[in-house]
Amino acid sequence: MSEAFELRPYRESDEDASITLWLETWRQAYPSINFDARVDWWRNRWRTELVPTAQIVVAEQDGAMVGFVTIDASGY
């Protein structure tokens, strides 16, 4: 059985954990692509496109971020 987690709104202090989680999940999903080279691009997109316009919900387990979802006007 999975351990319980909590959902909460994104906080500005979650940025580094969000970027790290994005990087790790995309590395696993697409191991042939060098996502390390895309971190600066993603951080800029996160700050300028997603955080200002999307609702972001964080999943947290034992004080650590284990997931997040961004929901914007298009629903994603």
C-alpha positions as CSV (number, residue, x, y, z in Angstrom):
1,M,0.0,0.0,0.0
2,S,1.2,3.5,-0.8
3,E,2.1,6.0,1.8
4,A,-0.3,8.9,2.2
5,F,0.6,12.3,0.7
6,E,-0.8,15.7,1.0
7,L,-1.9,18.2,-1.7
8,R,-1.2,21.9,-1.2
9,P,-0.8,25.0,-3.3
10,Y,2.6,25.8,-4.8
11,R,4.8,28.2,-2.9
12,E,7.6,30.3,-4.4
13,S,10.0,28.3,-2.2
14,D,9.1,25.1,-4.1
15,E,10.9,26.3,-7.3
16,D,14.1,24.3,-6.9
17,A,12.3,21.1,-5.9
18,S,9.9,21.5,-8.8
19,I,12.8,21.9,-11.3
20,T,14.6,18.9,-9.8
21,L,11.5,16.7,-10.0
22,W,10.9,17.8,-13.6
23,L,14.5,16.9,-14.5
24,E,14.5,13.5,-12.8
25,T,11.2,12.4,-14.3
26,W,12.0,13.5,-17.8
27,R,15.5,11.8,-17.6
28,Q,13.7,8.6,-16.7
29,A,11.0,9.0,-19.4
30,Y,13.4,9.9,-22.2
31,P,16.9,8.7,-21.3
32,S,18.3,9.4,-24.8
33,I,17.6,13.1,-24.5
34,N,20.0,15.4,-22.5
35,F,17.6,17.3,-20.3
36,D,20.5,18.7,-18.2
37,A,21.1,21.0,-21.1
38,R,17.5,22.2,-21.0
39,V,17.3,23.1,-17.3
40,D,17.9,26.8,-17.8
41,W,15.2,26.9,-20.5
42,W,12.8,25.0,-18.3
43,R,13.5,27.2,-15.3
44,N,12.9,30.3,-17.4
45,R,9.6,28.8,-18.8
46,W,8.6,27.8,-15.2
47,R,9.1,31.4,-13.9
48,T,7.7,33.3,-16.9
49,E,5.0,31.1,-18.4
50,L,3.7,28.7,-15.8
51,V,4.0,30.2,-12.3
52,P,2.3,33.5,-13.3
53,T,-0.6,32.0,-15.2
54,A,-1.2,28.4,-13.9
55,Q,-2.7,27.0,-10.8
56,I,0.0,24.7,-9.4
57,V,-0.8,21.9,-6.9
58,V,2.1,20.1,-5.1
59,A,2.0,16.6,-3.8
60,E,4.1,16.3,-0.6
61,Q,5.1,13.2,1.3
62,D,7.1,13.3,4.6
63,G,8.0,17.0,3.8
64,A,9.3,16.3,0.3
65,M,7.8,17.1,-3.0
66,V,6.8,13.9,-4.8
67,G,4.7,15.5,-7.6
68,F,3.1,18.6,-9.0
69,V,0.5,19.5,-11.6
70,T,0.1,22.8,-13.4
71,I,-3.4,23.7,-14.7
72,D,-3.7,26.7,-17.0
73,A,-6.5,28.0,-19.2
74,S,-6.1,25.1,-21.7
75,G,-6.5,22.7,-18.8
76,Y,-2.9,21.4,-18.7
